[in-house]
Amino acid sequence: MRRVVVTGAGSGIGAALARRFAADGARVIVNDLDPAAAEAVAAEIGGVAVPGDAGSEDDVRRLVDTAWAELGGVDLFCANAGILTAGSAEAPDEAWQRAWQINVMSHVYVARAVLPRWLENGGGRLLFTVSAAGLLTLLGSAPYSVTKHAALGFAEWLRATYAHRGITVQALCPQGVRTDMLLGDGSDSASKAQLAATAMDPADVAAVVAEALEGDSFLVLPHPEVAEYYQRRATDTDRWLGGMNKIQRSFDTAVTG
């Protein structure tokens, strides 16, 4: 991929993707809500920083326009920006709405901006960072789980609709990754502890992505065991939900003693 855009690239998986693509010879546009973080990664890799909010359609269109102006087009767009919010159905409406904007609508805005250009010019590739929560769930984080399911649904719809027209859509679905999202305060502490046991370094996730981009498999699974969990969820849903509830009960017992 010679010309790449990565959102949420100021840290974590996004920064690792930007570094990997640049090391492989790509020209990279680095987008992040934090201008200083975007500038730092861009300076490190010889890329172009375009700060902005992935949840704003105006900012996404500006990002895409800048990418075409700077690079002459885009071969790969990594819609990586995402937020993790802990909480149940009782999470504030504002938390639900922000999760929806960043985890779902940001992908919709990207598709609106790039698809007409790609369909006219012969195709392109979209990589959505969805998370294993989109295939399974994340206990303790209802807004995250629900919006990541929606993000996966949108990616599936795009793949089914445009694959024959040169558009390759892939969904990156890691479990725990050693980033601020896992190590910070956004998720339930019990879930974080469980994910941390098998957490990967962002650079290792980027290596898996680089290999996956050589093909066109829809699901990109840095943690291979997720495929088995996803199969169990689909083929024996009641048993899978019972197992998840058992984990939740263990969390509850740990809290109450």
N, C-alpha and C positions, 0 to 999 in steps of 0.2 A: 504494500500500500504506500504510494508515493506522497499522497496528500491527505492529512488526517486532522480531524477536529476531535478534541476530548473535553467534555464538560465535567465540572467537579474535579478539575485536574490540578488543583493547588495542593492536594495532599492525598494520602491513601491510595486506593486502587487507581484513581484517575491519574495521579502523578506517576505511579509506576507504569501505567500504560503509555503515557507521554514519553517517559524515559526510554522504554523499550522500543517504541516506534522510531524515535529519533536515532537510537543506537543502530537500528536496522536500516537507516538511511532515509526515513520519511521526513517531510517537512510538516511540522506540527503546530496547530493553533491550540493554545492553552487557555481554556475558559474556567473561571471560578468566580464565585460571589465575592471572594476576598481579593481585591486588586493586588495587594502585596504578595500574596501566595501565588497568584497567577504569574506575576512578574518574575518571582524568584525561580519558579520551575522553568519558565520560558528562557530566562537568562542562562540557566544551567544547561539546557539542551539545545540552545540556538533556535528556539521557536519564537512564535509571536503570541504575546499575551493579549487576550480580549476579555477583560473582566465583564461580568454581567450576571443577571439572575436567570437561571434556567427555567424558573417558574413564570417568567414574563415573556409573553409572545413578542413584544417589541424588542426585547433584548436578544431573544433567539434569532429573530429575523436579521437584526444587526450583526450578530455573530456569523450567520450564514453568508450575508452580503460581504462581510469583511473577509471571510475565508475564500470566497470566489475571487475577490479583488486581489488578495495577497498571494493565493496559490494557483489561481486560474481554474479552480474547481476543487472538488472534494471526492476522494475515492472511498474513504471510510469515515463515518460519523459515529463516535462513541458517546451515546447518551448515558453518561455515567452518574450524573448528579443525583443525589438522593438524600433523604433525611430519615432518621430513626427516632420515633417518639414512643415512649412508654405509656401504658395506660390501657384501660378497658373501654367499654362503651361510654363510660363516664368521663373520658378525656374531653377537654373543652372543644367546642365547635371550631375554635380557631386552630387548634392542633390538628383536627381532622382535615380542615380545609387546606392548611399549609402542606400536610402530607399528600393530599390529593394533587395540589398544584405542582409540587416538586417531583413526586414519584410517578405521576401519571400524565398530567397535562404537559409537563416539559417534553415528554416523548411525542405527544400529539403535535406540539408546536414545531418540533424538529421535523416530523413527517410532513407537515404542511409546507415547511420552508424548502426542504430538499427534494421531495418527490417530483414536483413538476420539472425541476432542472434535470434530475436523473432520468426521468421517463423520456425527456426530449433528447438527452445526450447519450443514451445507451445503457444506463444502469449505475448502480453504486451499492454500497454495503452499509447497513445499520447494525450496530452492536448496542443492545440495551443491557445495562447492568441492572438485573432484576433482583437477584438474591435467591437463595434456596427457600426463603420464606414465601416466595411467589409460587413455588411448587408444593410446599408443605405448609408451614405456618411458623409463627414465632410467639411462643407463650409469653404473656406479659406485655405484648405490644400489638394491640388490636389495630390502630391506625396504620402501622407499618405493614402488618400481615395483609390487611384488606387491600391497601393500595398497591402492594407488590403483586397480589393476585391480578389486579386490574391491569398492571403494567405487562404482565405475562400475556394476558388475554389480548391486549392491543398488539403485542409483538406477533402473536400467533395469527391474528387477523391480517396484519400486514404481509406476513410470509405467505399465507394462503391466497391473498389477493394479488400480489405483485411478483411472485417468484418467476412466472413465465415471461415477465417483462424486464428482466435483468436486475431486479432488486433482491439482494440477499439480506435477510434479516436473521440475526442470531441473538440469543438470550443468555447472558452470563449469569450463572446462578450459584455463586459460592456460598458456603456456610460461613463460619467465623473467619475473619481476616484481621490481622493485627493493624487496625487503623483507629483513628479517633472515634469512629462510630461504635466500635466494639469496646474500646477502652474508656470512653467518655461516660457521660451521665444519661444518655438518651434511652437506654434499654433497661429492661428489668434485670436486676443484679443476678438473680438465679439463672436466667437464660444466658446472660453473659458468661457466667462461670462455666456453664455447660458447653457453650460454643468455644470458649478459650482453650479447652482441652485439645481440640483438633485444629485450632486456628493456624492459618497459613500467613506467610509474609506476602505483602503486596507484590513484590517482584516475582514471586513464584506464581501468583495468579496471572500476572502479565505474561509470563512464559507460556502458561497453558493457553491463554488467549492467542498469542502469536502462532502457536501450533494450530489452533482451531481455525484461524483465518486462512490457513492453507486449504481448508475444505469448506463445506457449507452446512455442516450439522447444525440444526437449530439450537439445541441445548449445548451450552458450554459449561461443563461441570468440573471445576477444579478439585472438588471433593467427590471422587467417583461413587462413594457410598450413597450419595443423594439419589442416584438413579434407582437404586434398590428401594429406598424409602418412598420415592415417587411411585414406583410400581406397586408397592404394598398399599399405598394410599388409594390408588385407582382400583385395584383388584379385590381388596378386602377392606373397604372404607370403615366399616363399623369397628373392626379389630384395630385398625390404625388409630382411629379416634379414641378408642379405649386405652390404647397405649399412651397416647398424648395426655389423656386425662390422668393416667397413673403418674406421669411425670409431674403434672400440675399439682396433684395431691402431695407428692413428695416435696414440692416447693412450699406448699401451704404448711405442711408439718414442720419444715425447717424454720419457717417464720414464727409459728406459734409455739414451737417447742413441744 
